[in-house]
Amino acid sequence: MLRKLLFVFFLVPTLAFAGETQAGFPTQAIWVSKTTAVAGETLVVSAVVYNGNTSALKGTLVFTDDAERIGVRELELPAGESQIHSIEWKPKAGEHRLAARIEGTSAALSQTETPSITVVVAEPPPPSRVQQTVSQAAQTAGNIASSSLPIVLGIATSIFDAVEPYRQKGVEELEAYVEKTRSRAGGSAGGTVAGTSTSNTSGFGSAGANGGGLVSNIAQVAAAAALFVMSSLYLFYPLLALIFLGTLYFLARRIRRRPE
């Protein structure tokens, strides 16, 4: 590669000082990063263009593979200068003949198209045993998932239709219970403030009242927490699934446990 570049740059000044008009491609002005490759591999195709004229050279540089375009670069080359243009190319397996040509210019060109070069692209190697196994496993898993998805969706829909009425009824009853306990708490608090209390020297009556109030508060908090969970579909059904799976796990362990 380096020898070709040095050859091109030493050749350009010699052609520029020649008596006839020199613009276009030098000899062997196109090359590729690898002349033997594997299908799917990315190669770099390059071409050098020089302008020995006294005016700028404008046009389109077209890279071809057996006359089929594989890349295009816009060209604007000042007088007495040279440029290297490259494209990335991902070939298929087979033999390819690459060339480059300049289009869309009215300038005098000593050569409008490069001689073609041949690139041989081989078929990719067959996958290894491990790759084949992984590919088959992935394909099997995809087939199982695609075939079982309608069944899973049907089961989930049936469970939802069966459980949803009970969830909604439970939400209604919990809302009524929470509202009822709040109204009771408000009424008892108002009665205590408005009325007069008699002294109890033994203290048994006050202890019983405090105990009843504590139990009532615990029940109210538990009802509010249950209402919060049951009111949200995104909390209720995942929690229900966890409880169901946990129950199955517990039963499976009990069954597998051997009697001593």
Secondary structure, 3 states (H helix, E strand, C coil): CHHHHHHHHHHHHHHHCCCCCCEECCCCCEEECCCEEECCCCEEEEEEEEECCCCCEEEEEEEEECCEEEEEEEEEECCCCEEEEEEEECCCCEEEEEEEEEECCCCCCCECECCCEEEEEECCCCCCHHHHHHHHHHHHHHHHHHHHHHHHHHHHHHHHHHHHHHHHHHHHHHHHHHHHHHHHHHHHHHHHHHCCCCCCCCCHHHHHHHHHHHHHHHHHHHHHHHHHHHHCHHHHHHHHHHHHHHHHHHHHHHHHCCCC
